[in-house]
C-alpha cells in the first residue's frame, strides 16, 4: 500500500473515486424543502439582482453569505436550477476539500519529518467519507459550509511554511475573507491565521524569540487585521439598518448580567463537546437533532 500511495497522482485518483462513488446517489436527489426550494424560488423571481446588490445590500437577519448567493445565481443562468448539476457542484467542492486535506497533511508530514505517505492518505480518506459531511454535500444550501471550508483550507495550506512571505500572507488573508463571505463562522479562523507564525516551524528549538517573530511578521499581522476589518466593513454596508448577527453576539458576550454570559458559556461548552463526539460517533446528523444533553459540557 505504501508503494502505491507514493505516487501522488494515483492517490489523488483513488480519493476522487472514493468521493464520487460515495456521493453518486446524490445526483438524483431533489431540492431539500428546508432551504433549497425557498432559495431557488427567491432567485427565480428576483428582478434586477446584481453582484452589487448581493454584496452590499444582501444582508438578511443574521446571515451575510454573498458568495453562496453568487454561486446560486450562477446556477440560475447556467442551467436553470437543475438539481443534478447543483448537487454535482457540491460533490466537486467536497472532492476539492478532500484533496486540500491531503495536501495539508502531506505538508504537515514534511514539517514533522514523517516520510510515509499513509498518514496523509488516511486523513483525507477519513474526511472524504465521514458522515458528518453528509448534510453539507447532499443539501444544496449546505454549499455554504463547503465554500467556507474550501477557502479556509487553502488559507491553511499557504501558511504551512517555516517562513511566512508577504505574498502568502496576502493570499491567505484573501482566502479567509472569501471564506467569511461564504459563511459567517469562518471569521473564527482568523486567530489561527494571525498566530500561525508562532507555531509553524520545522523544530521547536529553532523558533526565534518572541520579539523577533513579531518584527519579522509585522506585515503578516497587519494584513490579517486588515482582512478582519474589511469583513466587518462589508457587513456594516450590507446591514445598513443594523446587524442583528453581531448585535446578538455582543449581547450574549457583554450582557447586562452575569447570567447571560454564563448561559453563553454553557452553550459554547455544550456545542464543543457535542461536535467532538460527532467526530467519532457522527449520529444523529443535524436534521435529526432535537435536543443536546447538558452532559456534553463535561466532554
N, C-alpha and C positions, 0 to 999 in steps of 0.2 A: 504493500500500500504506500509506503514511504517513497519508493522509487517512482511509482505512478504519479504521486502528488508533487513530486519535484518539478514537474512540468506545469508552469503557471497556466498555460493555455488549456491543458487538459482539465486542470482543477476548475477553471472558470466555466468550461463547457459542462462539467459534471454538476456544478452548482446551478447553472442555468437549467439543466434538465430536471433537477430536483424541484426547483421553484415552479417551472412551467407545468410539470406533471401533477404537483400537489394542488395547484390553484386553477388548473384547466377547467374544472366544472363551473367555476365562477363565471366564465364567459357566457353561460346560458342562464344566468340569474337575472331576474327582473330588477327594476328600481326598488330600493328599500322605501317602505312607506313612512319611515320616521322623518327623514330629512330630504332624501333624494328627489322624491316627487315634487315637493314644495319648491326646492331649489330650481329644478328644471322648468316648472310652471312659471316661476317668477322671471327667469331669464328669457323664456319664450315670449312672455307678454310685455317685458320691459322695453319701452321705446326710448331711443336716443341714449342708450347706455354706452359709456366710453371708458377708456382706461383712466382718464382724469376723474370721472365720477366715481369709479371703483376705488381709486387710491386716496382721493381727497374728500369725498362725500359719502364713503361707503360704510361708515360705522353704524352698527345697529345693536342696541343692547350692550352687552359686554364684549361682543365679537368684533374683531377687526382682522379679516383674513383676505386681503385684496388679491394675493397671489393665487389662492384657491379659487376665488371667483373668476380670475382671469383664465385659468385653465378650463373652467366650466364654460366660459364664454367661447373659448376655442372649440370646445365640443359642440356648441350650438352651431357655429358656422362651418365646422369641418365635416361633421356627419350627423347633424340634427339630433343630437342626444340619443343615438342608437346605443342601447345598453351594452352590447358586446364590446364595442370599441372603447367605451368608458371604463368597463371592467378591465379590458386589456391594458389600458394606461396604468391602472393601479397595480396590476401584476408586474408590468415592466418596471415601474418605480420600486416595487418591493425587490425585484431582482437587482436593480442598481444598488439599493441599500445593502443587500446581501453581499454583493461584490465589494462594496466600500468597507463593510465589516471585515472581509477577507484581507483587503489591502491594509487597513488599520492594524489588524492582527499581525500581518507579516512585518510591518514596520515596527510594531511594538516588540516583536520577537527579536528583531535585529538589535534594538536598543537594550534588550535583556540578554543578548548573546545566546539566544535559542536558535539553533540551526535547523531543527526538524520542522518540516512544513505542516506536520499533522495538527499541532495546536491551532494554527490559523484556519485550517480547513474545518476543524471541528467547531470552532467559534462561529464561523459563517454558516455551517450546516445547522447548528443549534438555533441561530437566529432565523434561518430560512424557513424552518418547519415548526417553530414554536407556536402553539395555538394562541398565544397572547396577541399575535399579529393578525388573527383571523378577521376581526372587525375592521381594522384599518384597510386591509386588502379587499375584502368582499363588499364592504359598504362604500359606495362611491363617494359619499361625503367624508368618509374616513381618509380620503386622499390628503386632507389637511395634516394628518399625522405623518403620512408618507413623505410629503413635501418638506415638512419641517425636519423630519429625520434625515432626509437626503442632504439638505444644506448643512445641518449640524455635523453630519459625518464627514462631509468634505472639509468643513472648518477644522474638525479634529485631526483629520489626516494631514492637513497643511501645517499644523502646529507640532506634529510629532517629529521634530528635528532638534538636534542638540543646540543649534544656533537659530534664532528667530530673525529672519530677514524682513526688511521693510515690506517687500512685495508680498511675502507670505502673510504678514500681519494684515495688510490691506485686503488681500483676497479672503482671508479667514474672517475678517470683520464684515466684509460684504456678504459672505455666505451666512453669517449669523443674522444680519439684517434681513436677508431673504427668508431665513427660517422663521423669524419673528413675524414677517408679513404673511407667512403661511399659517402659523398658529401662535397665539399669544404666549403660551407657556415656554416657548423656545427662549424667551428672554432670560430664563433661569440658567441657561448655559453660559451666559455672559461671565460670571465669576470664574468658570473653568478656563475660558479663553483668556481672561485677564491674567490669571495666575499661572498659566502654562509655563512661562519661562522658569519658574521656580522648581518645577517638577520634572520637566523633560530633560534627561541627561543620561549619558551612557554609564556613568558611575557616580555614586553619591560623593565619593571623596574628591571628585574633580569639580564639584559645584563651586562656583566663585562665592565670595562674601556677598551678603545681602545688598550692601550699598553699590557694589559693582554690578550686580544683576539689575538693580533699579536704574543705574546710569546707562547701561548698555541697551536696556529695553524701554527707554523713555518714550520713544516714538510708538512702540507697540502699545503701551498703556494709554497713550494719548488717542491713538486710533480706535481702540476698543471703547474708551469712554465716549468718544465722538459718535460711535455707532449706537450705543445705548441711548444717547441724547437724541440722535436722528430718529430712532424708532418712536420715541415718545413725542417728538415734534410731528411725525406723521400721524400718530393717533390724535394729537391735540387738534390738528387741522380737520381730520375726518370727523371727530366728535366735537364739532363746534358748539353744540348745545349741551355739552357736558359728557364726561367719560364715566359711565356707570361702572365699568370694569375696574378701573383704577380707584374710583371712589369706594367701591366695595372692599378692595384690598386695604386701603388706608383706614377705613372704618374698623375693620377686623383687627388690624395690627395696632392701631393707635386709638382704640375705643375710649369712651369716657370712663369706663370702669374696668377693673381687672378681670371681671367675669368674661368680657368679650375676648380679651387676649387669651385667657385660659381655654375658652371654648375653641378658639382658632388653633391653639397648640394641640388640643386633643384631636382635632380633625387632621392636622398635619401628621401626627404620630400614627393615627389610625390608618391613614392612606398609605404612609410609608410601609407599615407592617403588612398591610393588605397586598400591596403590589410586590413586596419582597416574597411573600408566599406564592404569588401568582407566577413568579419565575420558575418555581419548582412544581407547584400544583396549579395550573392556569384556570381551572374551572371554579365557579361559573364564569363564562365570558360576560362581557359588560352588559349585554341586553338582558341577561338573566339575573342581574344584581338588584335585589330589592331591600337588602339590609346588610350592614357591615358591623360585625361584632366589636365591642369595646376591647376584647381580648387582643386584638391586633395592635393596640397601643404598646402592649408588653413586648411583642415581637419586634 
